[in-house]
Amino acid sequence: MRQLAVTLAVIVLGSNGFAQTGTGSITGLITYADALVAGATVQAKQQSTGRIFSTTSAKSGAYTLNGLPEGTYDIQVPAIGISTGRFMRQNVAVERATATRLDIALPRQNQGVIGDDNAYLALHNKYANITGPAPRLPNGRPDLSGVWNRALDQNPAPPSLQPWAADELKARQANAFRDAPVSFCLPDPTPTAPFLQRIVQTPTMIVALFEEEPHYRQVFVDGRAHPADADPTWMGHSVGHWEEDTLVVDTVGFNDKSWVVFGVNLPHTEMLHMIERYRRIDRGHLAVDIKLEDAGAFTQPFERHSIWELAPGEEILESICTENNKFPEYAGIK
């Protein structure tokens, strides 16, 4: 009897403690085209304070946001792939000690084109269960090699542009970005589009292979500096060094012909300077942080942060852009 009384007391105290916190939860399933979606970010923004709570969906597509103070929330799923996702539901009420049910069906977008989100999500779900520690090379460095499913920043901050650059961006938007260099099979120097990329790592050079033009990029990690008089190029000149377990890549020497995509097709000058940081979180994930500086176009630097996912069963395919003119109206072809 005494043991039973102690047990009951613990239950009551635990229940009262939960109630006193005034917290509840939101739970549900995330689906896309009737398929369950793993690894999707779900954010709950409390309307009264602006505080954001976040979680990710499990392999089963289930998610739970615990510890939400009683109140009203706006629920968001940021874009997955290029544009699929962007789910928003406002005025979701959370009551104390109550689980609010909210199933999320992601809208179908960006289908039947290059970078089809169906393909991205298929890989996203296929490899969502990769676990284990980050591998290392015999020299002790983290091993970044493998095929990676790149991703976008799910909470991108807007860039801060100088007046001429802001006007140029508005003009590009008004033209539906029809004159983008990628429409003419020209490169985008920023590794942000959600496509596959293979990293080949050696002691003196790291090579990135990808399906977009120009199909490769090389980063020198042999201690060399940037050339003093490098001719401006589409991809610039990249050198790298290690800061503990993080690879830091510094790139300069860009021409001003590309559009820095980052989802917004930004103008830039030859002063563009890109700093990337790559850190292998575990066997299946690579944290990628990118910072862009350009005193000729931006009023201040801006950043993008994403998590790439390992896709060990995939290969980089041959992609010849000039043989793939699916959108002649955008490329000025009659």
C-alpha positions as CSV (number, residue, x, y, z in Angstrom):
1,M,0.0,0.0,0.0
2,R,2.8,2.4,0.9
3,Q,4.5,1.7,-2.5
4,L,1.2,2.3,-4.3
5,A,0.7,5.6,-2.4
6,V,4.2,6.7,-3.5
7,T,3.5,5.8,-7.1
8,L,0.2,7.7,-7.1
9,A,1.9,10.7,-5.6
10,V,4.6,10.7,-8.3
11,I,1.9,10.5,-11.0
12,V,-0.1,13.4,-9.5
13,L,3.0,15.6,-9.0
14,G,4.1,14.8,-12.5
15,S,0.7,15.7,-13.9
16,N,0.6,18.9,-11.9
17,G,4.1,19.9,-13.0
18,F,3.1,19.4,-16.6
19,A,0.0,21.5,-16.2
20,Q,1.8,24.3,-14.4
21,T,4.2,24.7,-17.4
22,G,1.2,25.5,-19.5
23,T,2.6,23.6,-22.4
24,G,1.0,21.4,-25.1
25,S,2.1,19.9,-28.4
26,I,1.3,19.7,-32.1
27,T,1.6,16.3,-33.8
28,G,0.8,14.8,-37.2
29,L,2.0,13.2,-40.4
30,I,3.7,14.9,-43.4
31,T,2.8,13.6,-46.9
32,Y,3.6,14.5,-50.5
33,A,1.5,12.9,-53.2
34,D,0.2,10.4,-50.7
35,A,3.8,9.3,-49.7
36,L,5.2,9.9,-46.3
37,V,8.0,12.5,-46.0
38,A,10.9,12.0,-43.7
39,G,13.3,14.7,-42.6
40,A,11.0,17.7,-43.3
41,T,11.4,20.7,-41.1
42,V,8.3,21.9,-39.2
43,Q,8.3,25.3,-37.5
44,A,5.8,26.7,-35.1
45,K,5.9,30.5,-34.6
46,Q,4.1,31.7,-31.4
47,Q,2.1,34.7,-32.5
48,S,2.3,36.6,-29.1
49,T,6.1,36.4,-28.8
50,G,7.5,35.5,-32.2
51,R,9.3,32.6,-30.7
52,I,9.9,29.7,-33.1
53,F,9.9,26.1,-32.2
54,S,11.2,23.5,-34.7
55,T,11.4,19.8,-35.3
56,T,11.9,17.4,-38.2
57,S,9.7,14.5,-39.3
58,A,10.8,10.9,-38.7
59,K,11.3,8.1,-41.2
60,S,7.5,7.4,-40.8
61,G,6.6,10.9,-41.7
62,A,5.4,11.6,-38.2
63,Y,6.4,14.8,-36.3
64,T,5.8,16.2,-32.9
65,L,6.4,19.7,-31.6
66,N,6.6,19.4,-27.8
67,G,6.8,21.9,-25.0
68,L,4.7,24.6,-26.8
69,P,3.4,27.3,-24.4
70,E,-0.3,27.6,-24.5
71,G,-1.3,30.0,-27.2
72,T,-1.8,30.5,-31.0
73,Y,0.8,29.5,-33.6
74,D,1.6,29.8,-37.3
75,I,2.8,26.5,-38.6
76,Q,5.3,26.4,-41.6
77,V,7.1,23.8,-43.6
78,P,9.9,25.5,-45.5
79,A,10.6,24.5,-49.1
80,I,11.9,21.1,-49.8
81,G,13.8,20.8,-53.1
82,I,13.4,23.9,-55.2
83,S,9.8,24.9,-54.4
84,T,7.8,21.9,-53.1
85,G,6.6,22.5,-49.6
86,R,6.2,26.1,-48.3
87,F,3.2,24.9,-46.3
88,M,1.6,27.5,-44.0
89,R,-1.2,27.2,-41.6
90,Q,-2.1,30.2,-39.3
91,N,-4.0,30.5,-36.1
92,V,-3.4,26.9,-34.8
93,A,-4.4,26.8,-31.1
94,V,-2.4,25.0,-28.5
95,E,-3.9,24.2,-25.1
96,R,-2.0,23.0,-22.0
97,A,-1.6,19.3,-21.6
98,T,-3.2,18.7,-25.0
99,A,-1.8,17.3,-28.3
100,T,-3.2,19.2,-31.3
101,R,-3.5,17.1,-34.4
102,L,-2.3,18.7,-37.7
103,D,-1.6,16.5,-40.7
104,I,0.3,18.3,-43.4
105,A,0.0,17.5,-47.2
106,L,2.7,19.4,-49.1
107,P,1.6,21.0,-52.3
108,R,2.9,19.6,-55.6
109,Q,5.1,22.1,-57.4
110,N,8.2,22.1,-59.6
111,Q,7.3,18.9,-61.5
112,G,8.4,17.8,-65.0
113,V,11.3,20.2,-65.2
114,I,15.1,20.1,-64.5
115,G,15.5,19.7,-60.8
116,D,12.1,18.0,-60.5
117,D,11.2,18.0,-56.8
118,N,9.7,14.5,-57.1
119,A,13.3,13.2,-57.8
120,Y,14.7,15.2,-54.9
121,L,12.1,14.0,-52.4
122,A,12.6,10.4,-53.6
123,L,16.3,10.6,-52.7
124,H,15.5,12.5,-49.5
125,N,13.3,9.7,-48.3
126,K,15.4,6.9,-49.6
127,Y,18.5,7.9,-47.6
128,A,16.8,9.5,-44.6
129,N,17.8,6.6,-42.3
130,I,21.6,6.8,-42.7
131,T,23.2,6.9,-39.3
132,G,26.7,6.5,-37.8
133,P,29.7,8.7,-37.0
134,A,31.4,10.8,-39.6
135,P,34.2,8.8,-41.3
136,R,37.8,9.9,-41.3
137,L,40.7,9.5,-43.6
138,P,44.0,7.8,-42.5
139,N,45.5,11.3,-41.8
140,G,42.7,12.0,-39.3
141,R,40.8,14.5,-41.5
142,P,37.1,14.2,-41.9
143,D,36.2,12.4,-45.1
144,L,33.9,14.6,-47.1
145,S,33.9,12.4,-50.2
146,G,30.7,10.8,-51.6
147,V,27.6,11.8,-53.6
148,W,25.6,14.4,-51.8
149,N,22.0,15.5,-52.3
150,R,22.4,19.3,-52.0
151,A,19.7,21.4,-50.3
152,L,18.5,24.9,-50.0
153,D,18.5,27.1,-46.9
154,Q,15.2,26.6,-45.2
155,N,15.2,29.9,-43.5
156,P,16.9,32.3,-45.9
157,A,17.5,35.9,-44.9
158,P,16.9,38.4,-47.6
159,P,20.0,40.0,-49.2
160,S,20.8,43.6,-48.6
161,L,21.4,45.2,-52.0
162,Q,22.8,48.6,-53.2
163,P,20.2,50.7,-55.1
164,W,21.5,49.7,-58.6
165,A,21.5,46.0,-57.7
166,A,18.0,46.2,-56.2
167,D,16.8,47.9,-59.4
168,E,18.5,45.2,-61.5
169,L,16.9,42.4,-59.5
170,K,13.4,44.0,-59.9
171,A,14.0,44.2,-63.7
172,R,15.0,40.5,-63.7
173,Q,11.9,39.6,-61.7
174,A,9.6,41.5,-64.0
175,N,11.1,39.5,-66.9
176,A,10.5,36.2,-65.0
177,F,14.3,35.7,-65.0
178,R,14.1,34.7,-68.7
179,D,17.6,36.1,-69.4
180,A,19.3,34.0,-66.6
181,P,22.6,32.7,-67.8
182,V,21.6,29.1,-66.8
183,S,18.9,29.4,-69.5
184,F,21.8,29.6,-72.0
185,C,23.7,26.7,-70.5
186,L,26.1,29.0,-68.6
187,P,27.3,28.3,-65.0
188,D,26.0,29.4,-61.6
189,P,29.1,29.6,-59.3
190,T,27.2,29.0,-56.0
191,P,26.6,25.3,-55.0
192,T,23.1,25.8,-53.7
193,A,20.7,24.2,-56.2
194,P,19.2,20.9,-54.8
195,F,21.0,18.6,-57.2
196,L,23.5,15.8,-56.8
197,Q,27.1,16.6,-56.3
198,R,30.1,14.2,-55.9
199,I,33.0,15.3,-53.7
200,V,36.4,13.7,-54.4
201,Q,38.9,14.4,-51.7
202,T,42.7,14.2,-51.9
203,P,45.4,15.6,-49.6
204,T,46.2,18.5,-52.0
205,M,42.9,19.0,-54.0
206,I,39.2,18.6,-53.5
207,V,37.2,18.2,-56.7
208,A,33.4,18.7,-57.0
209,L,31.6,17.0,-59.8
210,F,28.0,17.9,-60.7
211,E,25.6,17.7,-63.6
212,E,25.3,21.4,-64.3
213,E,27.7,23.5,-66.3
214,P,30.7,23.4,-66.2
215,H,30.4,20.0,-64.5
216,Y,33.4,20.4,-62.2
217,R,35.1,22.6,-59.7
218,Q,38.5,22.3,-58.0
219,V,39.6,23.6,-54.6
220,F,43.3,23.7,-53.9
221,V,44.2,22.6,-50.4
222,D,48.0,22.5,-50.9
223,G,48.7,25.8,-49.2
224,R,48.8,28.0,-52.3
225,A,47.4,31.5,-52.3
226,H,45.1,33.1,-54.9
227,P,47.0,34.4,-58.0
228,A,47.6,38.1,-57.8
229,D,46.4,38.7,-61.4
230,A,43.9,36.0,-62.1
231,D,41.6,36.5,-65.1
232,P,38.0,36.7,-64.0
233,T,36.1,33.4,-64.6
234,W,32.6,32.0,-64.1
235,M,33.7,29.8,-61.2
236,G,36.5,31.9,-59.8
237,H,39.6,30.6,-58.1
238,S,39.2,28.5,-54.9
239,V,41.7,27.6,-52.2
240,G,40.9,25.7,-49.0
241,H,42.3,25.1,-45.5
242,W,41.1,23.1,-42.4
243,E,40.0,24.7,-39.2
244,E,39.9,21.6,-37.0
245,D,37.2,19.5,-38.6
246,T,35.8,22.2,-40.9
247,L,36.9,22.7,-44.4
248,V,37.0,26.4,-45.2
249,V,36.9,27.3,-49.0
250,D,37.8,30.9,-50.1
251,T,36.9,31.9,-53.7
252,V,37.6,35.1,-55.6
253,G,38.3,36.0,-59.2
254,F,34.7,35.8,-60.4
255,N,33.5,37.6,-63.6
256,D,30.3,39.6,-63.3
257,K,28.3,37.7,-65.9
258,S,26.8,35.1,-63.6
259,W,23.6,35.5,-61.6
260,V,24.2,34.5,-58.0
261,V,21.2,32.2,-57.7
262,F,20.5,31.4,-54.0
263,G,16.9,31.3,-55.1
264,V,16.8,35.0,-56.1
265,N,19.2,35.5,-59.1
266,L,21.2,38.3,-57.6
267,P,23.5,40.7,-59.6
268,H,27.1,41.0,-58.5
269,T,30.4,42.6,-59.5
270,E,33.9,41.2,-60.0
271,M,34.5,42.0,-56.3
272,L,32.3,39.0,-55.3
273,H,34.0,37.0,-52.5
274,M,32.6,33.6,-51.4
275,I,33.5,31.8,-48.1
276,E,32.2,28.3,-47.7
277,R,32.5,26.1,-44.6
278,Y,31.9,22.3,-44.9
279,R,31.5,20.1,-41.8
280,R,30.5,16.5,-41.8
281,I,28.0,16.2,-38.9
282,D,27.7,12.4,-39.1
283,R,27.8,9.7,-41.7
284,G,24.7,10.9,-43.6
285,H,24.8,14.7,-43.3
286,L,27.1,17.6,-44.4
287,A,26.6,21.1,-42.9
288,V,27.3,23.7,-45.5
289,D,27.5,27.4,-44.6
290,I,28.1,30.0,-47.3
291,K,28.9,33.7,-46.9
292,L,28.9,36.2,-49.8
293,E,30.6,39.6,-49.8
294,D,30.5,42.1,-52.6
295,A,31.2,45.8,-51.8
296,G,30.1,46.7,-55.3
297,A,26.6,45.2,-55.1
298,F,25.7,44.4,-51.5
299,T,25.4,46.8,-48.5
300,Q,26.4,44.0,-46.2
301,P,27.4,40.3,-46.5
302,F,24.7,37.7,-46.4
303,E,24.7,34.0,-45.7
304,R,23.0,30.7,-46.6
305,H,23.0,27.6,-44.4
306,S,21.9,24.1,-45.4
307,I,22.3,20.4,-44.7
308,W,23.3,18.1,-47.5
309,E,22.3,14.4,-47.4
310,L,24.5,11.5,-48.4
311,A,23.2,9.5,-51.4
312,P,25.6,6.6,-51.5
313,G,23.7,4.6,-54.1
314,E,23.5,7.4,-56.7
315,E,25.8,8.5,-59.5
316,I,26.4,11.8,-61.3
317,L,24.8,11.4,-64.8
318,E,25.9,13.0,-68.0
319,S,24.0,16.1,-68.7
320,I,24.6,18.2,-71.8
321,C,22.7,21.4,-71.4
322,T,22.8,22.4,-75.1
323,E,21.0,19.2,-76.0
324,N,18.3,19.8,-73.5
325,N,16.4,22.8,-74.8
326,K,13.1,22.2,-73.0
327,F,12.3,25.9,-72.6
328,P,13.1,27.7,-75.9
329,E,10.7,30.5,-75.0
330,Y,12.9,31.3,-72.0
331,A,16.1,31.0,-73.9
332,G,15.0,33.4,-76.7
333,I,14.7,30.5,-79.2
334,K,11.9,30.8,-81.7
